[in-house]
Amino acid sequence: MFKWLFLLLLLPLAASGQYFHEIPDCFDQRPPVRYEISDQPGVTYQYMVTGGEIVEQQPDAVIVDWQTSGRLTVTAVNEWDCATQFSLVMQFVPCDQSLIWVPNSFTPNQNGLNDRFTPKGVNIESYQMSIYNRWGEEIYFTRNMDLGWDGRYAGKICRPGVYSYSITYQDHEGYFKTIVGDVRLLR
């Protein structure tokens, strides 16, 4: 059985990015992982994998058999030889460990790519996130890790800039931890 993870690629030079994927390391056998690539006309894709090997390459997907934590780098080149790279950092996560990954930027422009600031985690018992503007005013709050912030406050689109976040979560052992940092809203 394949696990699906969608990587959407725009035309080269439109954007580049880094994505994270965690695979629970609970079993002796891990099946290969299928990564779907949004096939764009006139664009060719090259794949490089560290920590695993490409089992199968299709026009709209690549299947990787991971042996250790590693990286899948996708290079997209258009007909004008303009190129961009997207990286997927894959990490094996022990089943008895809690981890959170927090992006440093997002682009809420309704193009279906990176439209929400959505931290991801594994083995998290409870979670809450607040977003603050530059004056320290809380402009977003959630207890749902899957929702993420869409770059709006009171129904209005926020200006591009740097916003602060505070994430408090309870790990698998019942301990509460807090992460604070900044996220850049790009338009």
C-alpha positions as CSV (number, residue, x, y, z in Angstrom):
1,M,0.0,0.0,0.0
2,F,1.3,3.4,-0.9
3,K,1.1,6.5,1.2
4,W,0.1,9.6,-0.8
5,L,1.7,12.9,-0.5
6,F,1.0,15.6,-3.0
7,L,3.8,18.0,-4.1
8,L,2.4,20.7,-6.4
9,L,4.9,22.3,-8.7
10,L,4.3,25.6,-10.4
11,L,6.2,26.7,-13.5
12,P,9.9,27.0,-12.8
13,L,11.0,30.3,-11.2
14,A,7.5,31.0,-10.0
15,A,8.3,29.6,-6.6
16,S,10.5,27.1,-4.8
17,G,10.1,25.4,-1.5
18,Q,11.0,22.8,1.1
19,Y,8.5,20.4,2.5
20,F,8.6,17.9,5.3
21,H,7.3,14.4,5.6
22,E,7.5,12.1,8.5
23,I,7.1,8.3,8.4
24,P,6.5,6.4,11.7
25,D,9.3,3.9,12.3
26,C,7.1,1.4,14.2
27,F,7.4,-1.6,12.0
28,D,10.2,-3.7,10.6
29,Q,8.9,-3.3,7.0
30,R,8.1,0.1,5.5
31,P,6.4,0.2,2.1
32,P,7.6,2.5,-0.6
33,V,6.1,5.9,-0.7
34,R,4.4,7.5,-3.7
35,Y,4.8,11.2,-4.2
36,E,2.5,12.8,-6.8
37,I,4.0,15.6,-8.9
38,S,1.7,18.1,-10.7
39,D,2.7,17.5,-14.3
40,Q,3.0,20.8,-16.1
41,P,3.1,21.1,-20.0
42,G,6.6,21.9,-21.3
43,V,8.3,21.1,-18.0
44,T,10.7,18.3,-17.4
45,Y,11.4,16.9,-13.9
46,Q,14.6,15.4,-12.5
47,Y,14.7,13.6,-9.2
48,M,17.5,13.1,-6.7
49,V,17.1,11.0,-3.6
50,T,19.4,10.6,-0.6
51,G,18.6,8.1,2.1
52,G,16.6,5.9,-0.3
53,E,16.2,4.9,-3.9
54,I,13.7,5.6,-6.6
55,V,11.7,2.4,-7.2
56,E,9.5,3.7,-10.0
57,Q,9.3,6.9,-12.0
58,Q,6.1,7.9,-13.8
59,P,5.1,11.1,-15.7
60,D,3.1,12.4,-12.7
61,A,4.7,10.5,-9.7
62,V,7.8,9.1,-8.2
63,I,7.9,6.1,-5.8
64,V,10.7,6.1,-3.2
65,D,11.8,3.2,-1.0
66,W,13.3,5.0,2.1
67,Q,16.1,3.2,4.0
68,T,17.0,6.1,6.3
69,S,15.9,9.7,6.8
70,G,16.8,11.7,3.7
71,R,15.8,14.1,1.0
72,L,13.9,14.0,-2.3
73,T,14.9,16.9,-4.5
74,V,12.8,17.7,-7.6
75,T,14.2,19.9,-10.2
76,A,11.7,21.4,-12.7
77,V,13.0,22.9,-16.0
78,N,10.8,24.6,-18.5
79,E,11.3,24.9,-22.3
80,W,13.3,28.2,-21.8
81,D,15.8,26.3,-19.5
82,C,14.5,28.2,-16.4
83,A,14.8,25.9,-13.4
84,T,13.6,25.7,-9.8
85,Q,14.0,23.1,-7.1
86,F,11.6,21.7,-4.5
87,S,12.9,19.6,-1.6
88,L,11.1,17.1,0.5
89,V,12.9,16.3,3.8
90,M,11.8,12.8,5.0
91,Q,12.4,11.8,8.5
92,F,11.7,8.6,10.3
93,V,10.0,9.3,13.6
94,P,10.0,6.8,16.4
95,C,6.5,5.9,17.5
96,D,7.3,7.0,21.0
97,Q,8.4,10.5,20.1
98,S,6.5,13.8,19.6
99,L,7.7,16.2,16.9
100,I,6.4,19.4,15.4
101,W,7.5,21.1,12.2
102,V,6.8,24.7,11.7
103,P,7.1,26.5,8.3
104,N,8.8,29.9,8.1
105,S,6.6,31.4,5.4
106,F,3.4,30.9,3.4
107,T,1.6,32.5,0.5
108,P,-2.2,32.9,1.0
109,N,-3.0,33.8,-2.6
110,Q,-5.6,31.1,-3.3
111,N,-3.5,29.3,-5.8
112,G,-3.8,26.0,-3.9
113,L,-0.1,25.9,-3.0
114,N,1.1,26.9,0.5
115,D,-2.1,28.9,1.2
116,R,-2.2,28.3,4.9
117,F,0.4,28.5,7.8
118,T,-0.1,25.0,9.1
119,P,2.4,23.4,11.4
120,K,2.5,19.6,11.3
121,G,3.3,17.1,14.0
122,V,3.2,13.5,15.1
123,N,2.2,12.0,18.5
124,I,0.7,15.2,19.7
125,E,-2.0,14.9,22.4
126,S,-3.3,18.5,22.5
127,Y,-2.4,21.6,20.6
128,Q,-3.1,25.3,20.4
129,M,-1.7,28.1,18.3
130,S,-1.9,31.8,18.4
131,I,-0.8,34.3,15.7
132,Y,0.1,37.9,16.7
133,N,0.6,41.0,14.6
134,R,3.6,43.3,15.1
135,W,1.9,45.1,17.9
136,G,1.3,41.9,19.9
137,E,-2.4,41.7,19.2
138,E,-3.7,38.1,18.9
139,I,-5.2,37.9,15.4
140,Y,-5.7,34.1,15.1
141,F,-6.3,31.2,17.5
142,T,-6.9,27.5,17.0
143,R,-6.9,24.2,18.9
144,N,-7.1,22.2,15.6
145,M,-3.7,21.4,14.2
146,D,-5.2,20.6,10.8
147,L,-6.8,24.1,10.3
148,G,-3.9,26.5,10.0
149,W,-4.0,30.2,9.5
150,D,-5.3,31.5,6.2
151,G,-3.7,35.0,6.5
152,R,-6.9,36.8,7.5
153,Y,-7.9,38.7,10.5
154,A,-11.6,39.6,11.2
155,G,-12.4,38.5,7.6
156,K,-9.9,40.8,6.0
157,I,-6.7,39.9,4.2
158,C,-3.6,40.7,6.3
159,R,-0.7,42.7,4.9
160,P,2.5,40.9,3.8
161,G,5.0,40.9,6.6
162,V,6.3,39.1,9.6
163,Y,3.9,37.7,12.2
164,S,4.7,35.9,15.5
165,Y,3.3,32.6,16.6
166,S,3.1,30.7,19.9
167,I,2.3,27.0,19.8
168,T,1.6,25.1,23.0
169,Y,1.3,21.3,22.7
170,Q,1.1,18.2,24.9
171,D,3.5,15.5,23.9
172,H,2.9,11.7,24.1
173,E,4.3,11.6,27.6
174,G,1.9,14.3,28.9
175,Y,4.4,17.1,29.1
176,F,3.4,20.6,27.8
177,K,5.8,22.4,25.6
178,T,5.8,25.9,23.9
179,I,7.3,26.9,20.7
180,V,7.5,30.6,19.7
181,G,8.8,32.1,16.5
182,D,8.0,34.2,13.4
183,V,6.3,33.4,10.1
184,R,6.5,35.5,7.0
185,L,3.3,36.2,5.1
186,L,4.1,36.6,1.4
187,R,1.7,37.8,-1.4
